[in-house]
Amino acid sequence: MNSASKEDMDSPLPNFTEVISGILTLAASEGELVPVAKIYSILYEMKPHEMILSGLRYSLTGDVYFSRNVHRAISYLIDCGFLKIVDESTVAVERIKPFRTYLSGFLTNSQLQAIHSTSLRYYDRLHRENN
């Protein structure tokens, strides 16, 4: 099971917007193109295996799983300029270094490591599905 250790979870986690934002950016490459639908589906698939995502809520909307938490995080990253809308179904990751600096300003090292580890697994899944 790929979950953060209990030690990583000892201090309270930031809100889901910060957690999901970190997952979407920490292991990304600058300019990485990410299909929005994949963000929802991969995080949904990861939820049972990642303690950091355990409280994430989803609802079935048509044939797609939707999460307000994920939607808020994507909107936040777009509003702050860390994600850029490429087209109606794709975003590009931008300004990664300033976002990493922002997160490191209020997250503990163990929180940052837990989110980064989850981000690495997220991008591994994304790249496997895109190939």
Residue frames relative to the residue before (quaternion, step in Angstrom):
aa qw qx qy qz dx dy dz
M 1.0000 0.0000 0.0000 0.0000 0.00 0.00 0.00
N 0.2871 -0.7696 0.5513 0.1462 3.60 -0.80 1.03
S 0.3167 0.7430 -0.5418 0.2329 3.55 0.09 1.18
A 0.5899 -0.5495 0.4435 0.3917 3.52 -1.22 0.45
S 0.5254 -0.6426 0.4532 0.3249 3.57 -1.06 0.69
K 0.6569 -0.4956 0.3813 0.4213 3.55 -1.28 0.34
E 0.6110 0.5658 -0.3468 0.4316 3.59 1.02 -0.76
D 0.6563 0.5090 -0.3054 0.4658 3.59 1.02 -0.79
M 0.7182 0.4533 -0.2402 0.4702 3.57 1.14 -0.59
D 0.4088 0.7523 -0.4533 0.2478 3.62 1.25 -0.12
S 0.7324 0.3306 -0.2327 0.5479 3.59 0.91 -0.77
P 0.6019 -0.5886 0.3837 0.3796 3.60 -1.04 0.72
L 0.4320 -0.6982 0.5096 0.2572 3.53 -1.00 0.83
P 0.5474 -0.5748 0.4784 0.3756 3.56 -1.21 0.45
N 0.6815 -0.4793 0.3332 0.4414 3.59 -1.24 0.11
F 0.6959 -0.5011 0.3163 0.4056 3.57 -1.24 0.39
T 0.5852 0.5674 -0.3920 0.4266 3.60 1.01 -0.61
E 0.6862 0.4677 -0.2822 0.4803 3.59 0.92 -0.87
V 0.6419 0.5204 -0.3256 0.4596 3.60 0.95 -0.83
I 0.7069 0.4508 -0.2675 0.4749 3.58 0.75 -1.03
S 0.6132 0.5398 -0.3454 0.4618 3.58 1.01 -0.75
G 0.6566 0.5039 -0.3031 0.4723 3.57 0.99 -0.83
I 0.6367 0.5240 -0.3273 0.4614 3.57 0.97 -0.84
L 0.7086 0.4712 -0.2655 0.4532 3.59 0.93 -0.88
T 0.7856 0.3564 -0.1836 0.4713 3.62 1.11 -0.45
L 0.6313 0.6091 -0.3571 0.3207 3.62 0.86 -0.85
A 0.7803 0.2903 -0.1733 0.5262 3.61 0.94 -0.75
A 0.4588 0.6981 -0.4365 0.3342 3.58 1.29 0.15
S 0.3834 -0.6469 0.5979 0.2776 3.49 -1.35 0.32
E 0.5877 -0.5660 0.4379 0.3775 3.56 -1.10 0.69
G 0.8220 0.2119 -0.1799 0.4970 3.57 -0.85 0.99
E 0.3690 0.7441 -0.4812 0.2801 3.58 1.29 0.06
L 0.2865 -0.7506 0.5747 0.1557 3.57 -0.90 0.98
V 0.0378 -0.8116 0.5821 -0.0311 3.55 -0.77 1.07
P 0.3579 -0.7162 0.5542 0.2277 3.59 -0.70 1.04
V 0.5055 -0.6857 0.4359 0.2902 3.58 -0.72 1.08
A 0.6397 0.5300 -0.3362 0.4437 3.61 0.92 -0.82
K 0.6342 0.5298 -0.3292 0.4569 3.60 1.07 -0.70
I 0.5698 0.5795 -0.3916 0.4314 3.60 1.06 -0.65
Y 0.6907 0.4765 -0.2742 0.4698 3.56 0.82 -1.03
S 0.7236 0.4636 -0.2744 0.4315 3.59 0.72 -1.03
I 0.6646 0.4924 -0.3238 0.4593 3.62 0.91 -0.78
L 0.6562 0.4898 -0.3239 0.4739 3.60 0.91 -0.82
Y 0.6123 0.5401 -0.3434 0.4643 3.59 1.07 -0.71
E 0.6738 0.4936 -0.2845 0.4705 3.58 0.94 -0.91
M 0.6862 0.4963 -0.2763 0.4545 3.58 1.06 -0.76
K 0.5072 0.7135 -0.3971 0.2757 3.57 1.12 -0.68
P 0.7020 0.4655 -0.3120 0.4396 3.68 0.74 -0.84
H 0.7377 0.4350 -0.2122 0.4706 3.59 1.17 -0.55
E 0.7182 0.4018 -0.2232 0.5224 3.58 1.26 -0.26
M 0.4035 -0.7364 0.4930 0.2276 3.56 -0.47 1.22
I 0.6269 0.5728 -0.3239 0.4170 3.57 1.03 -0.79
L 0.7215 0.4014 -0.2279 0.5161 3.60 1.23 -0.49
S 0.3655 0.7969 -0.4436 0.1859 3.59 1.26 -0.05
G 0.7381 0.4112 -0.2462 0.4749 3.63 0.99 -0.65
L 0.4355 0.7106 -0.4488 0.3225 3.56 1.30 -0.01
R 0.1950 -0.8004 0.5607 0.0826 3.57 -0.81 1.02
Y 0.1094 -0.7774 0.6190 0.0236 3.49 -1.11 0.87
S 0.1041 -0.7418 0.6527 0.1132 3.51 -1.30 0.40
L 0.4496 -0.6655 0.5238 0.2841 3.53 -1.16 0.61
T 0.0268 -0.7808 0.6230 -0.0391 3.55 -0.68 1.19
G 0.7875 -0.0886 0.0148 0.6097 3.56 -0.12 1.26
D 0.7667 -0.2830 0.2472 0.5206 3.56 -0.70 -1.12
V 0.6578 0.5183 -0.2802 0.4693 3.58 1.31 0.03
Y 0.3589 -0.6867 0.5836 0.2429 3.55 -1.10 0.72
F 0.1032 -0.8023 0.5879 -0.0011 3.55 -0.84 1.08
S 0.0689 -0.7798 0.6213 0.0345 3.55 -1.11 0.74
R 0.4329 -0.6876 0.5182 0.2670 3.57 -0.83 0.96
N 0.6040 0.5652 -0.3517 0.4382 3.58 1.09 -0.71
V 0.6671 0.4802 -0.2905 0.4899 3.56 0.94 -0.91
H 0.6342 0.5334 -0.3263 0.4548 3.58 0.95 -0.87
R 0.6525 0.5117 -0.3110 0.4644 3.61 0.94 -0.87
A 0.6603 0.5089 -0.3097 0.4574 3.58 0.94 -0.86
I 0.6470 0.5021 -0.3184 0.4774 3.60 0.94 -0.86
S 0.6610 0.5034 -0.3054 0.4652 3.60 0.90 -0.90
Y 0.6312 0.5330 -0.3232 0.4616 3.57 0.98 -0.85
L 0.6856 0.4849 -0.2852 0.4620 3.59 0.85 -0.98
I 0.6329 0.5061 -0.3283 0.4853 3.59 1.06 -0.69
D 0.6677 0.5157 -0.3011 0.4446 3.60 0.86 -0.97
C 0.7238 0.4232 -0.2356 0.4914 3.59 1.05 -0.77
G 0.5286 -0.6706 0.3880 0.3470 3.59 1.27 -0.06
F 0.4885 0.6579 -0.4416 0.3656 3.59 1.22 0.35
L 0.7160 0.1981 -0.1772 0.6455 3.55 1.34 -0.30
K 0.1711 -0.7679 0.6106 0.0906 3.54 -1.11 0.72
I 0.4227 -0.6858 0.5293 0.2662 3.56 -0.94 0.88
V 0.2366 -0.7687 0.5832 0.1138 3.56 -0.76 1.11
D 0.7340 -0.1655 0.1298 0.6457 3.54 1.01 -0.95
E 0.7648 -0.4031 0.2284 0.4476 3.60 -1.23 0.03
S 0.7850 0.3179 -0.1767 0.5015 3.61 1.15 -0.38
T 0.7409 0.3650 -0.2012 0.5266 3.61 1.26 0.02
V 0.1070 -0.7546 0.6429 0.0763 3.53 -1.18 0.71
A 0.2707 -0.7268 0.6048 0.1809 3.55 -1.29 0.44
V 0.4087 -0.6956 0.5357 0.2493 3.56 -1.03 0.82
E 0.0103 0.8017 -0.5943 0.0622 3.56 -0.83 1.07
R 0.8454 0.2057 -0.1343 0.4743 3.55 -1.32 0.29
I 0.0832 0.8456 -0.5198 0.0883 3.56 0.88 0.99
K 0.6640 0.5304 -0.3266 0.4138 3.60 0.81 -0.93
P 0.6708 0.4715 -0.3362 0.4633 3.67 0.81 -0.77
F 0.6453 0.5114 -0.3378 0.4560 3.60 1.03 -0.67
R 0.6240 0.5239 -0.3393 0.4701 3.60 1.00 -0.76
T 0.6371 0.5173 -0.3175 0.4751 3.57 1.01 -0.82
Y 0.6285 0.5405 -0.3193 0.4592 3.58 0.99 -0.88
L 0.6901 0.4781 -0.2864 0.4618 3.60 0.80 -0.98
S 0.6774 0.5000 -0.3054 0.4448 3.58 0.91 -0.86
G 0.5705 0.6149 -0.3717 0.3978 3.58 1.25 -0.28
F 0.8224 0.1855 -0.1039 0.5277 3.62 1.09 -0.45
L 0.6171 0.5103 -0.3668 0.4735 3.61 1.21 -0.09
T 0.4723 -0.6207 0.5298 0.3330 3.55 -1.17 0.55
N 0.6572 -0.5011 0.3691 0.4252 3.58 -1.21 0.31
S 0.6682 0.4928 -0.3213 0.4554 3.61 0.92 -0.80
Q 0.6251 0.5148 -0.3457 0.4740 3.62 1.03 -0.67
L 0.6579 0.5093 -0.3050 0.4634 3.57 0.90 -0.93
Q 0.6592 0.5001 -0.3077 0.4697 3.59 0.97 -0.82
A 0.6414 0.5189 -0.3292 0.4594 3.61 0.98 -0.81
I 0.6726 0.4789 -0.2938 0.4815 3.59 0.93 -0.88
H 0.6459 0.5184 -0.3202 0.4600 3.60 0.98 -0.82
S 0.6405 0.5198 -0.3281 0.4603 3.61 0.96 -0.82
T 0.6523 0.4931 -0.3073 0.4867 3.56 0.99 -0.84
S 0.6260 0.5402 -0.3264 0.4580 3.58 1.04 -0.78
L 0.6308 0.5246 -0.3304 0.4667 3.60 1.00 -0.78
R 0.6729 0.4768 -0.2970 0.4814 3.59 0.95 -0.86
Y 0.6032 0.5528 -0.3485 0.4573 3.59 1.08 -0.73
Y 0.7208 0.4374 -0.2613 0.4699 3.61 0.78 -0.99
D 0.5687 0.5580 -0.3879 0.4634 3.59 1.15 -0.48
R 0.6639 0.4891 -0.2965 0.4818 3.60 0.94 -0.88
L 0.6457 0.5312 -0.3177 0.4471 3.57 0.93 -0.91
H 0.6968 0.4693 -0.2792 0.4651 3.59 0.85 -0.93
R 0.6253 0.5250 -0.3428 0.4646 3.60 1.05 -0.70
E 0.6869 0.4813 -0.2846 0.4642 3.60 0.96 -0.85
N 0.6757 0.4919 -0.2928 0.4645 3.60 1.12 -0.60
N 0.6933 0.4555 -0.2873 0.4789 3.62 1.21 -0.28
